[in-house]
Amino acid sequence: MIGSGTRSVERLQALLNELPHPALQHPEALVQALQQLCDEGLDQLPQPGGGQTLQRWQALATVAARDLSLCKLYEGHTDALAILRHYGAPVPARSTWGMWAAEPSEARVTLEAEQRDGSVRLHGRKAWCSGATVLSHGLLTAWNARGEQQLVAVALGQPGVRITGEGWQAVGMAATQSVEIGFEAAYGQLIGPPHGYLARPGFWQGGAGIAACWYGAAAVLGEALRRHCAERDEPHALAHLGHLDSALVAAASALRDCAGWIDANPAADAELPVRRVRAVVEYSATAVIEHVGRALGATPYCRDARLARLLADLPVFLRQSHAERDLAALGQLAAHQPQESWTL
């Protein structure tokens, strides 16, 4: 299992460096890269809250720094594995997984014909299914006849599963192909109890892992400005670097503190610390995008393929945050904290 420290992250970094970056803009290349990581055991991350949460997030940030579309698939796959491991569910050899839990009103999957062995039939549509065109399996939320949300594992290469080309027009993160899936009496296997997806501690713990992905990409953009300033004594660029440095250091500190809190309180409700760290990292990543552009002009957008891709991908990935709605939820939690919660 990855997570034994710096050496494991270095292994991950070394394999990622071998991947040709332009090729990763095709879904087939993304899943081949994901399969390489899996074959090397680099998808076997520590469980959230198991004492090595920071190492888990370091792996996510490392993949994000290489390619955000690959990271989107890697994060979903490793999140699914963490959930399956939590519930003691089997994982087929060399399988690649998506984790799909979006519940827009216009796309809903229902379950019927539940058997004693936990097998069910799925009907309906699932939206925002990243990697659906190339992954082998999906772990998704659906609804049983009692109106309870239920996790279901589904093999995608079966009759009754229709991968559509609908629902994804983005330029950023284009290779993830986050399309819609149609289910018509497809077979699935129940995972965990009803409402088990949201009720487990790993739900909020995993939500902070997304922030680690944002951070990994933002840090790469920051390095571009740091290299520029190391070679040129430009006061305005240095001022932008100062702003960027303070933002990234704050985000890294928040991630480390949150990982430590989760490992010290593995069974606790992590909503408050996770909402805080997501807000901090989103603010920092947004600041990085702004200050890199203002300092370096059009060059990173137009003359550097890797930076141009990150600058297109990261704003899309950041919208996995719900912006002011998430901040309002954080404010509601913060309003009922004791005064000393902000004491230094």
Secondary structure in CASP SS format (residue, H / E / C, confidence):
PFRMAT SS
TARGET T0000
AUTHOR 0000-0000-0000
METHOD secondary structure of the structure
MODEL  1
M C 1.00
I C 1.00
G C 1.00
S C 1.00
G C 1.00
T H 1.00
R H 1.00
S H 1.00
V H 1.00
E H 1.00
R H 1.00
L H 1.00
Q H 1.00
A H 1.00
L H 1.00
L H 1.00
N H 1.00
E C 1.00
L C 1.00
P C 1.00
H C 1.00
P H 1.00
A H 1.00
L H 1.00
Q H 1.00
H C 1.00
P H 1.00
E H 1.00
A H 1.00
L H 1.00
V H 1.00
Q H 1.00
A H 1.00
L H 1.00
Q H 1.00
Q H 1.00
L H 1.00
C H 1.00
D H 1.00
E C 1.00
G C 1.00
L C 1.00
D C 1.00
Q C 1.00
L C 1.00
P C 1.00
Q C 1.00
P C 1.00
G C 1.00
G C 1.00
G C 1.00
Q C 1.00
T H 1.00
L H 1.00
Q H 1.00
R H 1.00
W H 1.00
Q H 1.00
A H 1.00
L H 1.00
A H 1.00
T H 1.00
V H 1.00
A H 1.00
A H 1.00
R H 1.00
D C 1.00
L H 1.00
S H 1.00
L H 1.00
C H 1.00
K H 1.00
L H 1.00
Y H 1.00
E H 1.00
G H 1.00
H H 1.00
T H 1.00
D H 1.00
A H 1.00
L H 1.00
A H 1.00
I H 1.00
L H 1.00
R H 1.00
H H 1.00
Y C 1.00
G C 1.00
A C 1.00
P C 1.00
V C 1.00
P C 1.00
A C 1.00
R C 1.00
S C 1.00
T C 1.00
W E 1.00
G E 1.00
M E 1.00
W E 1.00
A C 1.00
A C 1.00
E C 1.00
P C 1.00
S C 1.00
E C 1.00
A C 1.00
R C 1.00
V E 1.00
T E 1.00
L E 1.00
E E 1.00
A C 1.00
E C 1.00
Q C 1.00
R C 1.00
D C 1.00
G C 1.00
S E 1.00
V E 1.00
R E 1.00
L E 1.00
H E 1.00
G E 1.00
R E 1.00
K E 1.00
A E 1.00
W E 1.00
C E 1.00
S C 1.00
G C 1.00
A C 1.00
T C 1.00
V C 1.00
L C 1.00
S C 1.00
H E 1.00
G E 1.00
L E 1.00
L E 1.00
T E 1.00
A E 1.00
W E 1.00
N C 1.00
A C 1.00
R C 1.00
G C 1.00
E C 1.00
Q E 1.00
Q E 1.00
L E 1.00
V E 1.00
A E 1.00
V E 1.00
A E 1.00
L C 1.00
G C 1.00
Q C 1.00
P C 1.00
G C 1.00
V E 1.00
R E 1.00
I E 1.00
T C 1.00
G C 1.00
E C 1.00
G C 1.00
W C 1.00
Q C 1.00
A C 1.00
V C 1.00
G C 1.00
M C 1.00
A H 1.00
A H 1.00
T H 1.00
Q C 1.00
S C 1.00
V E 1.00
E E 1.00
I E 1.00
G E 1.00
F E 1.00
E E 1.00
A E 1.00
A E 1.00
Y E 1.00
G E 1.00
Q E 1.00
L E 1.00
I E 1.00
G C 1.00
P C 1.00
P C 1.00
H C 1.00
G H 1.00
Y H 1.00
L H 1.00
A H 1.00
R C 1.00
P C 1.00
G H 1.00
F H 1.00
W H 1.00
Q H 1.00
G H 1.00
G H 1.00
A H 1.00
G H 1.00
I H 1.00
A H 1.00
A H 1.00
C H 1.00
W H 1.00
Y H 1.00
G H 1.00
A H 1.00
A H 1.00
A H 1.00
V H 1.00
L H 1.00
G H 1.00
E H 1.00
A H 1.00
L H 1.00
R H 1.00
R H 1.00
H H 1.00
C H 1.00
A H 1.00
E H 1.00
R C 1.00
D C 1.00
E C 1.00
P H 1.00
H H 1.00
A H 1.00
L H 1.00
A H 1.00
H H 1.00
L H 1.00
G H 1.00
H H 1.00
L H 1.00
D H 1.00
S H 1.00
A H 1.00
L H 1.00
V H 1.00
A H 1.00
A H 1.00
A H 1.00
S H 1.00
A H 1.00
L H 1.00
R H 1.00
D H 1.00
C H 1.00
A H 1.00
G H 1.00
W H 1.00
I H 1.00
D H 1.00
A H 1.00
N C 1.00
P C 1.00
A C 1.00
A C 1.00
D C 1.00
A C 1.00
E H 1.00
L H 1.00
P H 1.00
V H 1.00
R H 1.00
R H 1.00
V H 1.00
R H 1.00
A H 1.00
V H 1.00
V H 1.00
E H 1.00
Y H 1.00
S H 1.00
A H 1.00
T H 1.00
A H 1.00
V H 1.00
I H 1.00
E H 1.00
H H 1.00
V H 1.00
G H 1.00
R H 1.00
A H 1.00
L H 1.00
G C 1.00
A C 1.00
T H 1.00
P H 1.00
Y H 1.00
C H 1.00
R C 1.00
D C 1.00
A H 1.00
R H 1.00
L H 1.00
A H 1.00
R H 1.00
L H 1.00
L H 1.00
A H 1.00
D H 1.00
L H 1.00
P H 1.00
V H 1.00
F H 1.00
L H 1.00
R C 1.00
Q C 1.00
S C 1.00
H C 1.00
A C 1.00
E H 1.00
R H 1.00
D H 1.00
L H 1.00
A H 1.00
A H 1.00
L H 1.00
G H 1.00
Q H 1.00
L H 1.00
A H 1.00
A C 1.00
H C 1.00
Q C 1.00
P C 1.00
Q H 1.00
E H 1.00
S H 1.00
W H 1.00
T C 1.00
L C 1.00
END
